[in-house]
Amino acid sequence: MTFSIVIYDPNEEAWGIGVASKFLAVGAFVPWLKPNVGAIATQALANLEYGSKGLRLLEEGKSAKEVINILISSDPLREKRQVGVVDSKGNSFAFTGKECYPYASHIIGDNFTVQGNILAGEEVLEAMAREAEGKGKIYEKILRALKAGESKGGDRRGKQSASIIVVKKPRGSENEFDPLVVGKYLDLRVDDNPDPLKEIERLLDLWIATFLDEEMIEIRQYSQEIKEAIKKLGYNDLKSWIEMNNFEAKFTGDKIGKSVLKVLLDQAKRS
């Protein structure tokens, strides 16, 4: 009851999963990831052991194809399952059981796999695959793939929840609140919303503005827009808004993070 993308970016050395569904809290069940190990999406009549056991098998050095073959070999309900896997080297593989509700299928590409069931049609997966092959940061490709799938009809029952998760190799940091200390690059869920992809895009902007490195831009270039936004939101000055929203690391007095500015202007537009 889901469409998803499992992807590896060799330049970023990152593994990611994006998923959307007409099902409550799809992000609590479908995506399974571990830095330097791989990523697994288990769906349709989802067997959650495919996630936990699959990651253990990947950690033992099994390839994506070997993992899926092992998982389905002893599963009497395998024809009701759907699973996509990308291993530590970016090898990808997927399986769609013959008894998954139509339209159900998958596309396997270089460093990614897209899969779905109860879809509007094959065009959903084709659109997702094109975005997976495009350029940009891994989370940009994931979001574009989900939006492309939805634009072609997505889950034919409608919309309810979505999730985007990206993991990377853990890194040392002076900031103990840095998510990458534990290898968590991005972790977002929308559990119940009439337009989950729109909401997850808003949350993605907030995550980037709060946690990720980005381009800093001169405030004077946007001084009028900033002044109007701050006034509309009811703040005395930009610094007050920055501090209230935890963006101090992206503000120098004369420069502001590009995504922080986007969040400010979007908040003002919605107010």
C-alpha positions as CSV (number, residue, x, y, z in Angstrom):
1,M,0.0,0.0,0.0
2,T,3.0,2.1,-0.7
3,F,5.5,3.6,-3.1
4,S,9.1,4.0,-2.1
5,I,12.7,4.7,-3.3
6,V,15.8,3.1,-1.8
7,I,19.0,4.8,-3.0
8,Y,22.7,5.1,-2.4
9,D,24.8,8.2,-3.4
10,P,28.5,7.2,-3.8
11,N,29.6,10.8,-3.8
12,E,28.0,11.5,-0.4
13,E,28.5,8.0,0.8
14,A,24.9,8.1,2.0
15,W,22.0,5.7,2.0
16,G,18.4,6.9,1.9
17,I,14.8,5.8,1.7
18,G,11.7,7.9,0.8
19,V,8.2,6.4,1.1
20,A,4.6,7.6,0.8
21,S,1.4,5.8,1.4
22,K,-2.4,5.9,2.2
23,F,-1.5,4.3,5.5
24,L,-0.9,5.6,9.0
25,A,2.7,6.3,9.9
26,V,4.3,4.5,7.0
27,G,7.7,5.7,8.2
28,A,7.4,3.6,11.3
29,F,7.4,0.3,9.3
30,V,8.8,0.5,5.8
31,P,12.3,2.0,6.0
32,W,15.3,0.2,7.6
33,L,18.8,1.7,7.3
34,K,22.3,1.5,8.8
35,P,25.3,3.6,7.9
36,N,28.0,1.8,5.8
37,V,25.6,-1.2,5.7
38,G,22.7,-0.4,3.4
39,A,19.0,0.3,3.2
40,I,15.8,-1.8,3.0
41,A,12.2,-1.0,2.3
42,T,9.7,-3.7,3.2
43,Q,6.1,-3.1,2.1
44,A,2.9,-4.6,0.7
45,L,2.0,-7.2,3.4
46,A,5.2,-5.9,5.1
47,N,7.3,-8.4,7.0
48,L,9.2,-6.3,9.5
49,E,11.8,-9.1,9.9
50,Y,12.9,-8.3,6.4
51,G,14.2,-5.1,7.8
52,S,15.9,-6.3,10.9
53,K,17.2,-9.6,9.5
54,G,18.0,-8.0,6.2
55,L,20.3,-5.4,7.8
56,R,22.1,-8.2,9.7
57,L,22.7,-10.1,6.5
58,L,24.0,-6.9,4.8
59,E,26.3,-6.3,7.7
60,E,27.7,-9.9,7.2
61,G,28.6,-8.9,3.7
62,K,25.7,-10.3,1.7
63,S,24.8,-8.4,-1.5
64,A,21.3,-6.9,-2.0
65,K,20.3,-9.8,-4.3
66,E,21.5,-12.4,-1.8
67,V,19.7,-10.8,1.1
68,I,16.4,-10.8,-0.8
69,N,16.8,-14.4,-1.9
70,I,17.5,-15.4,1.7
71,L,14.6,-13.5,3.1
72,I,11.9,-14.8,0.7
73,S,13.2,-18.4,0.5
74,S,11.7,-19.4,3.8
75,D,8.7,-17.1,3.8
76,P,5.4,-18.9,2.9
77,L,3.7,-15.5,2.3
78,R,6.5,-14.2,0.0
79,E,4.1,-13.7,-2.9
80,K,2.3,-11.0,-0.8
81,R,5.6,-9.2,0.0
82,Q,7.4,-6.4,-1.7
83,V,11.0,-5.4,-0.8
84,G,13.8,-3.2,-2.2
85,V,17.4,-3.3,-1.0
86,V,20.6,-1.3,-1.7
87,D,23.7,-2.7,-0.1
88,S,26.9,-1.0,1.1
89,K,28.4,-0.9,-2.4
90,G,25.3,0.5,-4.0
91,N,24.2,-2.8,-5.6
92,S,20.4,-2.8,-5.8
93,F,17.7,-5.5,-6.0
94,A,14.0,-5.8,-5.5
95,F,11.2,-8.3,-5.3
96,T,7.5,-8.0,-5.9
97,G,5.3,-10.9,-5.0
98,K,2.7,-12.1,-7.5
99,E,-0.1,-11.6,-5.0
100,C,0.6,-7.9,-4.2
101,Y,-2.4,-5.7,-5.0
102,P,-2.1,-4.2,-8.5
103,Y,-0.6,-2.2,-9.9
104,A,2.5,-3.6,-8.2
105,S,6.0,-3.7,-9.6
106,H,9.6,-2.3,-9.2
107,I,12.4,-0.8,-11.2
108,I,16.0,-1.5,-10.4
109,G,18.7,1.0,-11.5
110,D,22.2,2.0,-10.7
111,N,22.5,2.6,-7.0
112,F,18.7,2.6,-6.5
113,T,15.4,0.7,-6.7
114,V,11.9,2.1,-6.8
115,Q,8.9,-0.1,-5.9
116,G,5.2,0.2,-5.2
117,N,1.8,-1.5,-4.9
118,I,-1.8,-0.4,-5.3
119,L,-0.4,2.2,-7.7
120,A,-2.2,4.2,-10.3
121,G,0.0,2.5,-12.9
122,E,3.5,1.8,-14.2
123,E,4.0,5.5,-14.9
124,V,4.4,6.1,-11.2
125,L,7.6,4.1,-11.0
126,E,8.9,5.3,-14.3
127,A,8.6,8.9,-13.1
128,M,10.4,8.0,-9.8
129,A,13.2,6.2,-11.6
130,R,13.9,9.2,-13.8
131,E,14.3,11.4,-10.7
132,A,16.5,8.9,-9.0
133,E,18.9,9.1,-12.0
134,G,19.0,12.9,-11.9
135,K,21.4,15.2,-10.2
136,G,21.4,16.8,-6.8
137,K,21.9,15.9,-3.1
138,I,20.5,12.5,-2.1
139,Y,17.6,14.0,-0.2
140,E,16.7,16.2,-3.2
141,K,16.5,13.2,-5.4
142,I,14.4,11.3,-2.9
143,L,11.9,14.1,-2.5
144,R,11.7,14.7,-6.3
145,A,11.1,11.0,-6.8
146,L,8.2,10.9,-4.3
147,K,6.7,14.0,-5.8
148,A,7.1,12.7,-9.3
149,G,5.4,9.4,-8.3
150,E,2.5,11.3,-6.7
151,S,2.1,13.5,-9.8
152,K,1.4,10.4,-11.8
153,G,-1.3,9.1,-9.3
154,G,0.9,7.6,-6.6
155,D,-1.1,5.3,-4.3
156,R,-4.4,5.0,-6.0
157,R,-6.3,5.1,-2.7
158,G,-5.0,8.6,-1.8
159,K,-2.5,10.2,0.6
160,Q,-1.9,10.0,4.4
161,S,1.8,9.6,5.4
162,A,5.4,9.9,4.2
163,S,8.9,9.6,5.4
164,I,12.5,10.5,4.3
165,I,15.5,9.0,6.1
166,V,19.2,9.3,5.1
167,V,22.2,7.9,6.9
168,K,25.9,8.5,6.5
169,K,29.1,7.3,8.1
170,P,29.2,8.7,11.7
171,R,31.6,11.6,12.2
172,G,33.2,13.3,15.2
173,S,31.9,16.7,16.0
174,E,32.4,19.4,18.7
175,N,28.6,19.7,18.6
176,E,27.3,16.7,20.5
177,F,23.8,17.5,19.1
178,D,25.0,17.0,15.6
179,P,22.9,14.1,14.1
180,L,25.9,12.8,12.2
181,V,27.6,11.9,15.4
182,V,25.3,8.8,15.2
183,G,25.2,8.7,11.4
184,K,21.8,10.2,11.1
185,Y,21.9,12.7,8.3
186,L,18.1,13.2,7.9
187,D,15.2,11.7,9.7
188,L,11.7,13.0,8.9
189,R,8.2,11.5,9.2
190,V,4.7,12.8,8.6
191,D,2.3,10.2,10.1
192,D,-1.2,11.6,9.3
193,N,-1.7,14.5,7.0
194,P,-4.0,15.3,4.0
195,D,-0.9,16.3,2.0
196,P,2.1,14.5,3.5
197,L,4.6,15.3,0.8
198,K,3.9,19.0,1.0
199,E,4.4,18.8,4.8
200,I,7.5,16.7,4.6
201,E,9.0,19.3,2.2
202,R,8.3,22.0,4.7
203,L,10.0,19.9,7.4
204,L,12.9,19.2,5.1
205,D,13.5,22.9,4.8
206,L,13.5,23.2,8.6
207,W,15.9,20.3,9.0
208,I,18.4,21.8,6.5
209,A,18.1,25.2,8.1
210,T,18.7,23.7,11.6
211,F,21.3,20.9,11.1
212,L,23.0,20.9,7.6
213,D,25.9,22.9,6.2
214,E,24.8,25.3,3.5
215,E,25.5,28.5,1.6
216,M,25.5,31.7,3.6
217,I,24.1,34.8,1.7
218,E,24.3,38.5,2.3
219,I,21.3,39.9,4.3
220,R,21.5,43.2,2.5
221,Q,20.5,41.6,-0.8
222,Y,17.1,40.7,0.8
223,S,16.8,43.4,3.4
224,Q,13.3,44.6,2.3
225,E,11.8,41.1,2.1
226,I,13.3,40.3,5.5
227,K,12.0,43.5,7.0
228,E,8.5,42.8,5.7
229,A,8.5,39.2,6.9
230,I,9.8,40.0,10.4
231,K,7.1,42.7,10.8
232,K,4.3,40.3,9.5
233,L,5.4,37.6,12.0
234,G,5.4,40.1,14.9
235,Y,9.1,40.3,15.8
236,N,11.1,43.5,16.5
237,D,14.1,42.4,14.5
238,L,15.7,39.5,12.6
239,K,17.9,38.4,15.5
240,S,14.9,37.8,17.7
241,W,13.3,35.6,15.1
242,I,16.6,33.7,14.6
243,E,16.9,33.0,18.3
244,M,13.3,31.9,18.7
245,N,13.7,29.4,15.9
246,N,17.1,28.0,16.9
247,F,19.0,29.2,13.9
248,E,21.9,31.0,15.6
249,A,24.5,28.8,13.8
250,K,23.2,30.1,10.5
251,F,23.3,33.9,11.3
252,T,26.4,36.1,11.5
253,G,24.7,39.5,11.7
254,D,25.4,40.3,8.0
255,K,24.8,36.9,6.6
256,I,22.1,34.3,6.9
257,G,21.7,30.6,5.8
258,K,20.0,30.3,2.4
259,S,17.5,27.8,3.8
260,V,16.9,29.9,6.9
261,L,15.9,32.8,4.7
262,K,13.5,30.4,2.8
263,V,11.9,29.3,6.1
264,L,11.5,32.9,7.2
265,L,9.8,34.0,4.0
266,D,7.6,30.8,3.9
267,Q,6.5,31.4,7.5
268,A,5.5,35.0,6.7
269,K,3.7,33.8,3.6
270,R,1.6,31.3,5.6
271,S,0.9,33.7,8.5
